[in-house]
Amino acid sequence: MFLRLFCYNNYKQIDKIHRKERIKMSRMCDICGKKTMFGNNVSHSHKKTRRVFRPNIQKARVEIKGKVKNINICTSCMKTNKVKKIV
């Protein structure tokens, strides 16, 4: 009984996480394709723990091929003027 209850609660929690991820905007730049990367935190004693490197993604209205679109773009692409931003 306890094992079944534990598994059910765990499944419910995983389902809740997946629902939240579907609502969030993608963490990927539509221009350069930059996305989440994984690596290590390294302490002074060289103990390594996992971490996440996320790009700074912003929603912006830009003009692409004469049409205005809302896209996800990283700030490095904004800074280098890879697209024409509409204000």
The first five atom37 places (N, CA, C, CB, O) and aatype in JSON, in Angstrom:
{
  "aatype": [12, 13, 10, 1, 10, 13, 4, 18, 2, 2, 18, 11, 5, 9, 3, 11, 9, 8, 1, 11, 6, 1, 9, 11, 12, 15, 1, 12, 4, 3, 9, 4, 7, 11, 11, 16, 12, 13, 7, 2, 2, 19, 15, 8, 15, 8, 11, 11, 16, 1, 1, 19, 13, 1, 14, 2, 9, 5, 11, 0, 1, 19, 6, 9, 11, 7, 11, 19, 11, 2, 9, 2, 9, 4, 16, 15, 4, 12, 11, 16, 2, 11, 19, 11, 11, 9, 19],
  "atom_mask": [
    [1, 1, 1, 1, 1],
    [1, 1, 1, 1, 1],
    [1, 1, 1, 1, 1],
    [1, 1, 1, 1, 1],
    [1, 1, 1, 1, 1],
    [1, 1, 1, 1, 1],
    [1, 1, 1, 1, 1],
    [1, 1, 1, 1, 1],
    [1, 1, 1, 1, 1],
    [1, 1, 1, 1, 1],
    [1, 1, 1, 1, 1],
    [1, 1, 1, 1, 1],
    [1, 1, 1, 1, 1],
    [1, 1, 1, 1, 1],
    [1, 1, 1, 1, 1],
    [1, 1, 1, 1, 1],
    [1, 1, 1, 1, 1],
    [1, 1, 1, 1, 1],
    [1, 1, 1, 1, 1],
    [1, 1, 1, 1, 1],
    [1, 1, 1, 1, 1],
    [1, 1, 1, 1, 1],
    [1, 1, 1, 1, 1],
    [1, 1, 1, 1, 1],
    [1, 1, 1, 1, 1],
    [1, 1, 1, 1, 1],
    [1, 1, 1, 1, 1],
    [1, 1, 1, 1, 1],
    [1, 1, 1, 1, 1],
    [1, 1, 1, 1, 1],
    [1, 1, 1, 1, 1],
    [1, 1, 1, 1, 1],
    [1, 1, 1, 0, 1],
    [1, 1, 1, 1, 1],
    [1, 1, 1, 1, 1],
    [1, 1, 1, 1, 1],
    [1, 1, 1, 1, 1],
    [1, 1, 1, 1, 1],
    [1, 1, 1, 0, 1],
    [1, 1, 1, 1, 1],
    [1, 1, 1, 1, 1],
    [1, 1, 1, 1, 1],
    [1, 1, 1, 1, 1],
    [1, 1, 1, 1, 1],
    [1, 1, 1, 1, 1],
    [1, 1, 1, 1, 1],
    [1, 1, 1, 1, 1],
    [1, 1, 1, 1, 1],
    [1, 1, 1, 1, 1],
    [1, 1, 1, 1, 1],
    [1, 1, 1, 1, 1],
    [1, 1, 1, 1, 1],
    [1, 1, 1, 1, 1],
    [1, 1, 1, 1, 1],
    [1, 1, 1, 1, 1],
    [1, 1, 1, 1, 1],
    [1, 1, 1, 1, 1],
    [1, 1, 1, 1, 1],
    [1, 1, 1, 1, 1],
    [1, 1, 1, 1, 1],
    [1, 1, 1, 1, 1],
    [1, 1, 1, 1, 1],
    [1, 1, 1, 1, 1],
    [1, 1, 1, 1, 1],
    [1, 1, 1, 1, 1],
    [1, 1, 1, 0, 1],
    [1, 1, 1, 1, 1],
    [1, 1, 1, 1, 1],
    [1, 1, 1, 1, 1],
    [1, 1, 1, 1, 1],
    [1, 1, 1, 1, 1],
    [1, 1, 1, 1, 1],
    [1, 1, 1, 1, 1],
    [1, 1, 1, 1, 1],
    [1, 1, 1, 1, 1],
    [1, 1, 1, 1, 1],
    [1, 1, 1, 1, 1],
    [1, 1, 1, 1, 1],
    [1, 1, 1, 1, 1],
    [1, 1, 1, 1, 1],
    [1, 1, 1, 1, 1],
    [1, 1, 1, 1, 1],
    [1, 1, 1, 1, 1],
    [1, 1, 1, 1, 1],
    [1, 1, 1, 1, 1],
    [1, 1, 1, 1, 1],
    [1, 1, 1, 1, 1]
  ],
  "atom_positions": [
    [[0.82, -1.2, 0.0], [0.0, 0.0, 0.0], [0.87, 1.27, 0.0], [-0.94, 0.0, 1.21], [0.64, 2.18, -0.79]],
    [[1.86, 1.31, 0.9], [2.73, 2.47, 0.98], [3.48, 2.68, -0.34], [3.73, 2.31, 2.14], [3.61, 3.81, -0.81]],
    [[3.98, 1.59, -0.93], [4.71, 1.7, -2.18], [3.83, 2.25, -3.29], [5.27, 0.34, -2.57], [4.27, 3.1, -4.07]],
    [[2.6, 1.78, -3.38], [1.67, 2.25, -4.4], [1.36, 3.74, -4.2], [0.37, 1.43, -4.37], [1.31, 4.5, -5.17]],
    [[1.15, 4.15, -2.96], [0.86, 5.55, -2.65], [2.05, 6.43, -3.03], [0.51, 5.71, -1.16], [1.88, 7.51, -3.6]],
    [[3.26, 5.97, -2.7], [4.47, 6.73, -3.02], [4.62, 6.9, -4.53], [5.71, 6.03, -2.43], [4.9, 7.99, -5.0]],
    [[4.42, 5.83, -5.27], [4.55, 5.89, -6.72], [3.5, 6.82, -7.33], [4.43, 4.49, -7.32], [3.81, 7.58, -8.25]],
    [[2.27, 6.77, -6.83], [1.21, 7.62, -7.35], [1.54, 9.1, -7.13], [-0.13, 7.27, -6.7], [1.38, 9.91, -8.03]],
    [[2.0, 9.44, -5.91], [2.36, 10.82, -5.61], [3.53, 11.29, -6.47], [2.7, 10.98, -4.12], [3.56, 12.43, -6.92]],
    [[4.5, 10.4, -6.68], [5.65, 10.73, -7.5], [5.2, 11.0, -8.94], [6.7, 9.61, -7.46], [5.66, 11.96, -9.56]],
    [[4.31, 10.17, -9.47], [3.8, 10.35, -10.83], [3.05, 11.67, -10.94], [2.88, 9.18, -11.22], [3.18, 12.38, -11.94]],
    [[2.26, 11.99, -9.91], [1.48, 13.23, -9.9], [2.41, 14.43, -9.93], [0.56, 13.28, -8.65], [2.14, 15.42, -10.62]],
    [[3.51, 14.35, -9.18], [4.47, 15.44, -9.12], [5.17, 15.61, -10.48], [5.5, 15.2, -8.01], [5.36, 16.73, -10.94]],
    [[5.55, 14.5, -11.1], [6.21, 14.56, -12.41], [5.26, 15.15, -13.45], [6.67, 13.15, -12.85], [5.68, 15.96, -14.27]],
    [[3.98, 14.75, -13.41], [2.99, 15.27, -14.34], [2.84, 16.78, -14.17], [1.63, 14.58, -14.14], [2.71, 17.51, -15.16]],
    [[2.86, 17.26, -12.92], [2.74, 18.69, -12.64], [3.94, 19.45, -13.23], [2.64, 18.95, -11.12], [3.78, 20.54, -13.77]],
    [[5.13, 18.87, -13.13], [6.34, 19.5, -13.68], [6.23, 19.6, -15.2], [7.61, 18.7, -13.29], [6.55, 20.64, -15.77]],
    [[5.77, 18.52, -15.86], [5.65, 18.55, -17.31], [4.62, 19.59, -17.76], [5.26, 17.16, -17.83], [4.82, 20.24, -18.79]],
    [[3.53, 19.76, -17.01], [2.53, 20.75, -17.36], [3.13, 22.15, -17.3], [1.32, 20.65, -16.44], [2.86, 22.97, -18.18]],
    [[3.94, 22.43, -16.28], [4.56, 23.74, -16.15], [5.51, 24.0, -17.31], [5.31, 23.85, -14.82], [5.58, 25.12, -17.81]],
    [[6.26, 22.98, -17.74], [7.21, 23.16, -18.82], [6.52, 23.46, -20.14], [8.08, 21.93, -18.97], [7.06, 24.19, -20.97]],
    [[5.34, 22.91, -20.35], [4.62, 23.18, -21.59], [4.16, 24.63, -21.68], [3.43, 22.24, -21.72], [4.06, 25.18, -22.77]],
    [[3.88, 25.24, -20.53], [3.39, 26.62, -20.5], [4.52, 27.62, -20.75], [2.71, 26.91, -19.16], [4.29, 28.66, -21.36]],
    [[5.72, 27.31, -20.28], [6.85, 28.23, -20.4], [7.25, 28.42, -21.85], [8.04, 27.73, -19.59], [7.05, 27.54, -22.69]],
    [[7.84, 29.6, -22.15], [8.35, 29.81, -23.5], [9.65, 29.03, -23.64], [8.56, 31.33, -23.79], [10.32, 28.73, -22.65]],
    [[10.01, 28.72, -24.87], [11.21, 27.92, -25.1], [12.44, 28.72, -24.71], [11.29, 27.47, -26.57], [12.48, 29.94, -24.86]],
    [[13.45, 28.02, -24.21], [14.68, 28.68, -23.83], [15.7, 28.52, -24.96], [15.23, 28.09, -22.51], [16.8, 28.01, -24.77]],
    [[15.3, 28.98, -26.14], [16.17, 28.87, -27.3], [16.0, 30.11, -28.17], [15.87, 27.58, -28.11], [14.88, 30.57, -28.41]],
    [[17.12, 30.66, -28.64], [17.08, 31.83, -29.51], [16.65, 31.4, -30.91], [18.46, 32.54, -29.56], [17.19, 30.44, -31.45]],
    [[15.68, 32.11, -31.48], [15.2, 31.78, -32.82], [16.17, 32.22, -33.92], [13.85, 32.43, -33.05], [16.03, 31.78, -35.06]],
    [[17.15, 33.06, -33.61], [18.1, 33.55, -34.6], [19.36, 32.68, -34.63], [18.48, 35.0, -34.31], [19.7, 32.12, -35.68]],
    [[20.04, 32.55, -33.49], [21.33, 31.84, -33.48], [21.22, 30.4, -32.96], [22.32, 32.59, -32.64], [22.16, 29.62, -33.12]],
    [[20.08, 30.04, -32.35], [19.9, 28.68, -31.86], [20.54, 28.42, -30.5], [0.0, 0.0, 0.0], [20.65, 27.27, -30.08]],
    [[20.97, 29.49, -29.82], [21.57, 29.32, -28.51], [20.53, 28.76, -27.55], [22.14, 30.67, -27.97], [19.39, 29.22, -27.52]],
    [[20.92, 27.74, -26.75], [19.98, 27.13, -25.82], [20.68, 26.73, -24.54], [19.3, 25.91, -26.45], [21.88, 26.95, -24.38]],
    [[19.94, 26.13, -23.63], [20.46, 25.75, -22.32], [21.62, 24.77, -22.46], [19.36, 25.15, -21.47], [21.55, 23.82, -23.24]],
    [[22.69, 25.02, -21.69], [23.84, 24.12, -21.66], [24.07, 23.67, -20.22], [25.11, 24.81, -22.24], [23.61, 24.32, -19.28]],
    [[24.78, 22.58, -20.06], [25.02, 22.02, -18.74], [26.52, 21.96, -18.48], [24.39, 20.62, -18.6], [27.32, 21.8, -19.39]],
    [[26.87, 22.1, -17.2], [28.28, 22.06, -16.83], [28.42, 21.79, -15.35], [0.0, 0.0, 0.0], [27.52, 21.24, -14.71]],
    [[29.56, 22.19, -14.8], [29.85, 21.95, -13.39], [30.17, 23.25, -12.67], [31.02, 20.98, -13.25], [30.8, 24.14, -13.24]],
    [[29.72, 23.35, -11.4], [30.28, 24.33, -10.48], [31.53, 23.68, -9.92], [29.25, 24.74, -9.34], [31.5, 22.51, -9.55]],
    [[32.63, 24.41, -9.85], [33.87, 23.86, -9.31], [34.26, 24.68, -8.1], [35.0, 23.84, -10.37], [34.53, 25.87, -8.21]],
    [[34.3, 24.04, -6.93], [34.64, 24.74, -5.69], [36.15, 24.87, -5.56], [34.04, 24.01, -4.46], [36.9, 24.38, -6.41]],
    [[36.59, 25.52, -4.51], [38.02, 25.7, -4.26], [38.72, 24.36, -4.09], [38.25, 26.58, -3.02], [39.88, 24.2, -4.47]],
    [[38.01, 23.39, -3.51], [38.59, 22.05, -3.31], [38.38, 21.15, -4.53], [37.96, 21.4, -2.08], [38.67, 19.96, -4.48]],
    [[37.88, 21.72, -5.62], [37.6, 21.03, -6.89], [36.5, 19.99, -6.77], [38.85, 20.37, -7.4], [36.47, 19.02, -7.53]],
    [[35.6, 20.19, -5.82], [34.4, 19.33, -5.75], [33.44, 19.85, -6.81], [33.74, 19.34, -4.3], [33.11, 21.04, -6.83]],
    [[32.99, 18.98, -7.69], [32.15, 19.4, -8.82], [30.69, 19.06, -8.56], [32.63, 18.74, -10.11], [30.37, 17.94, -8.16]],
    [[29.82, 20.03, -8.8], [28.37, 19.81, -8.74], [27.77, 20.33, -10.03], [27.73, 20.51, -7.48], [28.27, 21.3, -10.61]],
    [[26.71, 19.68, -10.48], [26.1, 20.04, -11.77], [25.41, 21.4, -11.7], [25.1, 18.97, -12.2], [24.88, 21.78, -10.65]],
    [[25.41, 22.12, -12.8], [24.72, 23.4, -12.9], [24.2, 23.59, -14.31], [25.65, 24.57, -12.5], [24.5, 22.8, -15.21]],
    [[23.42, 24.66, -14.5], [22.8, 24.95, -15.79], [23.2, 26.35, -16.23], [21.25, 24.82, -15.7], [23.17, 27.29, -15.44]],
    [[23.58, 26.48, -17.51], [23.87, 27.78, -18.11], [22.7, 28.11, -19.03], [25.25, 27.79, -18.89], [22.49, 27.42, -20.03]],
    [[21.94, 29.15, -18.71], [20.79, 29.52, -19.54], [21.07, 30.83, -20.27], [19.52, 29.64, -18.67], [21.59, 31.76, -19.66]],
    [[20.73, 30.92, -21.55], [20.91, 32.18, -22.28], [19.85, 33.19, -21.85], [20.83, 31.94, -23.8], [18.78, 32.82, -21.37]],
    [[20.17, 34.47, -22.02], [19.23, 35.54, -21.66], [18.28, 35.74, -22.84], [20.0, 36.87, -21.3], [18.58, 36.51, -23.76]],
    [[17.15, 35.06, -22.81], [16.17, 35.09, -23.9], [15.09, 36.13, -23.6], [15.54, 33.7, -24.12], [14.54, 36.16, -22.5]],
    [[14.8, 36.97, -24.58], [13.76, 37.99, -24.47], [12.79, 37.85, -25.63], [14.37, 39.42, -24.43], [13.18, 37.42, -26.72]],
    [[11.52, 38.21, -25.4], [10.56, 38.26, -26.5], [10.66, 39.64, -27.14], [9.09, 37.97, -26.01], [10.71, 40.65, -26.44]],
    [[10.7, 39.68, -28.46], [10.83, 40.96, -29.15], [10.03, 40.94, -30.44], [12.3, 41.27, -29.43], [9.88, 39.9, -31.08]],
    [[9.53, 42.11, -30.83], [8.86, 42.28, -32.13], [9.94, 42.7, -33.11], [7.68, 43.34, -32.08], [10.59, 43.73, -32.92]],
    [[10.13, 41.9, -34.16], [11.17, 42.21, -35.14], [10.6, 42.1, -36.54], [12.37, 41.27, -34.97], [9.56, 41.48, -36.77]],
    [[11.31, 42.73, -37.48], [10.91, 42.66, -38.87], [11.79, 41.64, -39.59], [11.0, 44.06, -39.55], [13.01, 41.8, -39.64]],
    [[11.16, 40.59, -40.13], [11.88, 39.55, -40.88], [11.23, 39.42, -42.24], [11.87, 38.19, -40.11], [10.05, 39.09, -42.34]],
    [[12.01, 39.66, -43.29], [11.52, 39.59, -44.68], [10.29, 40.44, -44.91], [11.21, 38.14, -45.04], [9.36, 40.03, -45.61]],
    [[10.27, 41.64, -44.31], [9.17, 42.58, -44.5], [7.95, 42.32, -43.64], [0.0, 0.0, 0.0], [6.98, 43.07, -43.72]],
    [[7.98, 41.27, -42.81], [6.85, 40.97, -41.93], [7.25, 41.16, -40.48], [6.34, 39.53, -42.16], [8.39, 40.88, -40.1]],
    [[6.32, 41.64, -39.66], [6.57, 41.84, -38.24], [6.17, 40.57, -37.5], [5.79, 43.08, -37.69], [5.05, 40.07, -37.64]],
    [[7.12, 40.05, -36.7], [6.87, 38.82, -35.94], [7.35, 38.98, -34.51], [7.57, 37.61, -36.6], [8.27, 39.75, -34.24]],
    [[6.71, 38.25, -33.59], [7.19, 38.16, -32.22], [8.06, 36.91, -32.13], [6.0, 38.1, -31.19], [7.59, 35.81, -32.4]],
    [[9.31, 37.09, -31.74], [10.21, 35.94, -31.64], [10.95, 35.98, -30.31], [11.19, 35.91, -32.81], [11.01, 37.01, -29.64]],
    [[11.54, 34.83, -29.94], [12.42, 34.74, -28.8], [13.84, 34.97, -29.3], [12.29, 33.36, -28.06], [14.31, 34.27, -30.2]],
    [[14.52, 35.95, -28.72], [15.85, 36.32, -29.2], [16.77, 36.54, -28.01], [15.8, 37.58, -30.09], [16.36, 37.12, -27.0]],
    [[18.02, 36.08, -28.12], [18.96, 36.29, -27.02], [19.52, 37.71, -27.09], [20.12, 35.24, -27.08], [19.53, 38.33, -28.15]],
    [[19.96, 38.2, -25.97], [20.42, 39.59, -25.9], [21.69, 39.82, -26.7], [20.65, 39.99, -24.45], [21.93, 40.94, -27.15]],
    [[22.5, 38.78, -26.9], [23.7, 38.97, -27.72], [23.33, 39.2, -29.18], [24.64, 37.74, -27.59], [24.03, 39.94, -29.88]],
    [[22.25, 38.58, -29.67], [21.78, 38.83, -31.04], [21.18, 40.23, -31.15], [20.74, 37.77, -31.47], [21.34, 40.89, -32.17]],
    [[20.49, 40.69, -30.1], [19.94, 42.05, -30.09], [21.07, 43.07, -30.16], [19.08, 42.29, -28.83], [21.0, 44.06, -30.89]],
    [[22.12, 42.81, -29.38], [23.23, 43.74, -29.26], [24.0, 43.88, -30.57], [24.17, 43.29, -28.15], [24.46, 44.98, -30.89]],
    [[24.13, 42.8, -31.33], [24.88, 42.83, -32.58], [24.01, 43.19, -33.78], [25.53, 41.48, -32.82], [24.48, 43.14, -34.92]],
    [[22.74, 43.56, -33.54], [21.81, 44.0, -34.58], [21.63, 42.96, -35.69], [22.29, 45.3, -35.19], [21.66, 43.3, -36.87]],
    [[21.44, 41.71, -35.31], [21.2, 40.66, -36.31], [19.78, 40.74, -36.87], [21.44, 39.28, -35.68], [19.5, 40.16, -37.92]],
    [[18.88, 41.45, -36.18], [17.52, 41.67, -36.66], [17.14, 43.11, -36.46], [16.53, 40.75, -35.94], [17.75, 43.81, -35.65]],
    [[16.14, 43.57, -37.19], [15.65, 44.94, -37.06], [14.48, 44.92, -36.07], [15.21, 45.53, -38.44], [13.43, 44.34, -36.34]],
    [[14.69, 45.56, -34.92], [13.68, 45.56, -33.86], [12.65, 46.66, -34.12], [14.34, 45.77, -32.48], [12.99, 47.78, -34.47]],
    [[11.37, 46.31, -33.93], [10.27, 47.26, -34.08], [9.89, 47.77, -32.7], [9.04, 46.61, -34.79], [9.64, 46.99, -31.79]],
    [[9.85, 49.11, -32.56], [9.51, 49.69, -31.24], [8.08, 50.14, -31.22], [10.44, 50.86, -30.9], [7.61, 50.66, -30.21]]
  ]
}
